[in-house]
Amino acid sequence: MKNKKEKLARFGIAAKGAVYALIGLLTAMAAFNLGGTMSGNKNALQFLASQPFGMVLLAILGTGLFGYSFYRVVEAFKGDGKSWKTVKGFVKRAGFVVSAIFYGALGFTALKMVAGGSSGSDGDSLMQTIMGKPYGPYLLVFIALCLAGKSGYQFYKAFSGKYRHDVEEARLSPRVQKILLRAGAMGFTARGIVSGIVAFLLFRVALTQQGTASGKVAAFEFLQNSLGASIMGLVALGLVAYAVFMFIQARYAKVKF
């Protein structure tokens, strides 16, 4: 049973990597005029659904995302590190729970599409609904603060090399170690940039009550409009690098049950 749980967790890590690979590749292709489109999670699922055997691929991905959600729940309640009773431990483990909910919901969306449903509510319409509530701006500011914190933590992991703690480096060949270091640094930097931009956009909506854009697509649009398509493409390739890191982690992660 323990071995099956570990395989499910590793499969889940790879599934998360696949989502980032699709997002990064589609957006980079759009940036460099090679086709593709600026993409977020929803676009990645829709792209996969449009491919030959798309429903089968979606079913596999959805199952994998549930595996990742399961892995994060285990990390939250049985993982190593400081306990829930400390501030640092609470923040870290609560982050695992939020991650589990998010990727579990994404997995549910994928399987819902397999069953004939849509890919879910549009992010802009959801934000309009939130802003229509009396507490809407306060909720957006809270979410933006969380994303800003996440952005800072991604940069910290990128430049401190802390991401290496998630992988058993002793099992890696020198060549794979070099790929891990480069992919991790690029990938976590790109995630930090995207999360920071989304946080900024949410702050702007909450404070000015103008605009509805949210999510990765809005972040890519902001990059393209502010710094040009080439910079957007480089950040998108950074997300592909993050996917490579996740694929390596799926094989060599320190998974414990």
N, C-alpha and C positions, 0 to 999 in steps of 0.2 A: 504493500500500500504506500509506504514511504517513497519508494522508487517511482510509482505512478504519479504521486503528488509533485515530485521533483521534475519529472518530464513535463507535466502540465504547466508548471511554473516557467520552465525554460521555453516551452512552446509559446507561452504568453509573452515573454520578453521579446521573442522573435516577431510575434504578431505586431507588437507596438512598433518595432523597428520597421516593419513592412508599411505601416501607416505613414510614418515619417519619410520613408523612401519615396512613396507615391506623391506625397505633398511636395517634397523637395524637387523631385524630378519634373513633375508637371509644371511647377512654378518656374524652375530654371529654364525649361524649354520655352515657356512663354516669354521670359526675359530676353532670351537670345534668338527669338524669332524662329524657333524650331517646332512650332505647334504648341500644344499644351495650353494650360490656363492657370491663372493664379488660383491656388487651391488651399482648402482647409480640410478638416476631417470629412465633412459631408461630400465635398468634391471627390476626395479619394475613394469613398465608398461608391459613388455614382460611376466613377471611371472604371472601377473593378467590375461593377455590375454590367457594364456595356461590353466587356470583353467576352471572347468565346469561353464557354463554361463559367461565365461570370457568377452565376448563382452558387455554383459549387465553391468557387474561390471566396465568395462572400461568406458562405457557411463556415468554411475553414477559418477565415479571418475572425469572424464573430466568435467562434469557439475559442480561438486563441486569445482574444481580448478578455473573455471570461476567465481564462487561465491566468492572465496578467492581473485581473481584478482579485482573484483568489490569492495570488502571490502577495499582493500588497496588503490584503487583510491579515495574512499570516505575519508579514513583516510588522504590521501595526501592533499586533497583540502578542507575538512570540519572538519577534526579532531581537537581535543583540542591541546593546546600547542603553542609554539612560531610559528610565521608566517613565510612565505617564505622570508620575508625581513631581517630576522636575519640569521647569519651564522649557528647557531645551528638548527634553524627551517628549513633552506634550506636543510641542510644535511639530517635531519631526514625525511622530506617530499619527498625529491628526492629518498631516500632509499625506501620509500613506492611505488613510481612510478616504480622503477627498479624491486621491488618484484612483482608488479602487472603485469609487462611485462613478467617476467620470468614464473610465475605460469599460466598466460594466455596462453603463448606459450606451456607449458607442458600440459595444458588442451586441447589445439588445437591438440597436438600430439596424445593424448589419443583418441580423437574423430576421428582423421584421421585414426588411427589403426582400429577403429570400422568400418569405411567406406571402409576398405580394403587396406589402405596405410601402409607404413613402419613407424617405430618409429623415423625416422629422421636421420640426418647425424651423423656419428660417431664423437665423440669429438676429437679423434686424427687426423682424416682427416681434420676437421675444423681448428685445430691448424696448420696443415701443410699448409693449404690455407692461413692462417693469416701470418705465417712466410715467405711465398713466396712473400709477398708484401713488398715494401720498408719501409713502416711505421709499419710493423708487430711487431718487437721487442719493439717499443715504446708503441704500443697498449697493448701488453702483460704486460709490466711493469705497465701501468696504471691500468689494470684489477687486477694485483697482489697487487698493493697498496690498491685498494678498498677492496680486500678480506682480506688483512692484517688488515685494519681498522675494517672490519666486525668481524674478529677474536677477536681483542681486545675488541670490544663492547660486544661480546658474553661472554667473560670472565668477563667483568665488570658486566653484568647483572647477571651472575651466582653467583658471590661472594658478590655483593651488595644486592642481593635479589630484584633488580628493576623489575624483571619479575612479581612480585606479583602485581604491579600496573595495570596489564592487566586483572586482575580477581577481581570480587566482592567477597572478602574473607568473608564478613559478612554473605553471604548466604551459606557458606561451613560448613559442620559438622567438628568437631575436627579431625576425621579420614581422611577426604578428604583434610583438610588443611595440615596434615602431609604428605600425598602423594604428594600434590602440591609442598611443599617445597623441598622434596627429588627429585622428578621428574624434577623440574625446575633447581635445582642446577646441577644435573647430566646431564640433557639434554643440557643446554646452555654451560656447560663445554665441552661436546663432540662436539657440533657444533663449538665451538672456536678452538678445536684441528684440526678438519677436515678442516675448512676454512684456518687456519694457514698453514697447510701442503700444501694445494692446492696453496696458495699464494707463498710459498717457491718453489714449483715445477715450477710454471709459471715464477718466477724470474730466476730460473736456465736455463730454456729453452730460455728465452729472452736474457740472458747474454752470454750463451755459444753456443746458436743456435744448441744445441744437445738435442735429446729426443723429444717426442711428447705427453707424457702422461699428462692428465688433468682430473679434476673432482674427484668425491668421490671415484671411483674405484681405481684411481691412488693413492689417499691418503691412502686407505686401504692397497694397495700393499706396499707402503712405510712403513707403520706401521709394517706390517708383516715382511718385509725384515730387518727393522732396530731394532725392539723391540720384534718381535715374534708374533705368532698367538694369544696368550692369551691376549696381550695388544690390539691387533686389535679387538678381540672379546669384550673386556671390553668397548672400545670406541663405538663399534657397539651397545652394550646394552645401552650405554648412549643415542644414537639416539632413541632407543625404549622408553627410559624414556622421551625424548623430545616429542615423539608421545603421551605418556600418558598425559603430560602437555597440549598439544594441545587439546586433547579430553576433559579435564577438562575446558580449556578455551572456547571451543566451547559451553559448557553448561552455563558457568558463566562469559563470557567476558563482558566487559563494552562496548557494541555495541550501538552507538548513530547515529541517522539519523535526 
